[in-house]
Amino acid sequence: MKSIRIGTRNSALALWQAREVARHLQNNNYLTEIVPIVSSGDKNLNQPLYSLGITGVFTRDLDIALLNDEIDIAVHSLKDVPTQLPQNIEIIAYLERDYPQDILIRKESARNKEFHELKLATSSLRRRAFWLRNYPGAEFSDIRGNIQTRLQKLEDGNFDATILSLAGIKRMKMEIDYEMLPLMICAPSQGVIAVAGHSDKPEINEILHQINHQKTQICVEIERNFLSTLEGGCTAPIGAFAEIIENQIRFKAALCSLDGKNCIAVDENFEYNTTENFGEKFAKIVLENGGKELMTEIKSQI
Ligand SMILES: NCc1[nH]cc(CCC(=O)O)c1CC(=O)O
């Protein structure tokens, strides 16, 4: 039997996630091979990227490799995957979500500062807005790069703390002090590893179904339907988190203005069924309650 070629980005986190998918497949007796994709093979495609619907900065190289049949599947952090997928590419499996939360990491010199005094480094509009909602007037710096780079920049830079995803810290086995941030609502599908496949490869997709975690799928589909109904392609401060508690789903979400002053939140408990699109339903409630105007305002500001 041929081994399944698992495409991944080349960062430490991406490689860890790809190995996690490999481990699940191996547990089901499939052979696997990790294929790190460094740069894109656009040259082999005979159509322009936009005409194939390829948009995501984090996903584009893997999308191209899938379409060029250099890999059989692609592993992603689901929160980095655009809600509109390219032609012929589908998310086929979701691994069980581990840690959806955002956490605060501060440097030693800021040990005794109160939250409202912290100078924060984060480029995420969502993290900024939710923080400002609680601590108006807080100051921010931009910070980009992978987790290791950001932690190095925190040490070197002129700011006190940063906000990261707990999933990333746990996966990298970082021995680091952190504080939980119950004031934040995570990004839609944060903490979830997703496996994308090619729609024309039913045999591979059949295999992927075996490693799918259905409860995770139910939750992230609600979160992502909420996001895509609100957004229409722009990036806004939107948090969304669904979890299954006994036989009910608890869904918490919010759309905030960039300065955090205006937040339209939903907090719902409901019985799940497969016929209703709950994410879309709750997004429409937000849109009808001032969300439409707020989205227009945000789009004009970013
Ligand atoms: N956009 C960056 C990114 N994409 C996925 C993760 C970590 C894994 C996850 O949260 O799903 C991170 C780092 C972070 O947000 O701190």
The ligand as an SDF file (V2000), in Angstrom:
LIG
                    3D

 16 16  0  0  0  0  0  0  0  0999 V2000
   -2.5770   32.8640   13.6030 N   0  0  0  0  0  0  0  0  0  0  0  0
   -1.5160   32.2150   14.2530 C   0  0  0  0  0  0  0  0  0  0  0  0
   -1.8730   30.8760   14.8130 C   0  0  0  0  0  0  0  0  0  0  0  0
   -2.5600   29.9790   14.0900 N   0  0  0  0  0  0  0  0  0  0  0  0
   -2.7550   28.8530   14.8690 C   0  0  0  0  0  0  0  0  0  0  0  0
   -2.1510   29.0760   16.0850 C   0  0  0  0  0  0  0  0  0  0  0  0
   -2.0740   28.1080   17.1860 C   0  0  0  0  0  0  0  0  0  0  0  0
   -3.0630   26.9640   17.1070 C   0  0  0  0  0  0  0  0  0  0  0  0
   -4.4890   27.3850   17.2880 C   0  0  0  0  0  0  0  0  0  0  0  0
   -4.7330   28.3250   18.0620 O   0  0  0  0  0  0  0  0  0  0  0  0
   -5.3840   26.7790   16.6800 O   0  0  0  0  0  0  0  0  0  0  0  0
   -1.5790   30.3570   16.0610 C   0  0  0  0  0  0  0  0  0  0  0  0
   -0.8120   31.0310   17.1260 C   0  0  0  0  0  0  0  0  0  0  0  0
   -1.6310   31.9110   18.0250 C   0  0  0  0  0  0  0  0  0  0  0  0
   -2.7230   32.3890   17.6660 O   0  0  0  0  0  0  0  0  0  0  0  0
   -1.1810   32.1860   19.1500 O   0  0  0  0  0  0  0  0  0  0  0  0
  1  2  1  0
  2  3  1  0
  3  4  1  0
  3 12  2  0
  4  5  1  0
  5  6  2  0
  6  7  1  0
  6 12  1  0
  7  8  1  0
  8  9  1  0
  9 10  2  0
  9 11  1  0
 12 13  1  0
 13 14  1  0
 14 15  2  0
 14 16  1  0
M  END
$$$$
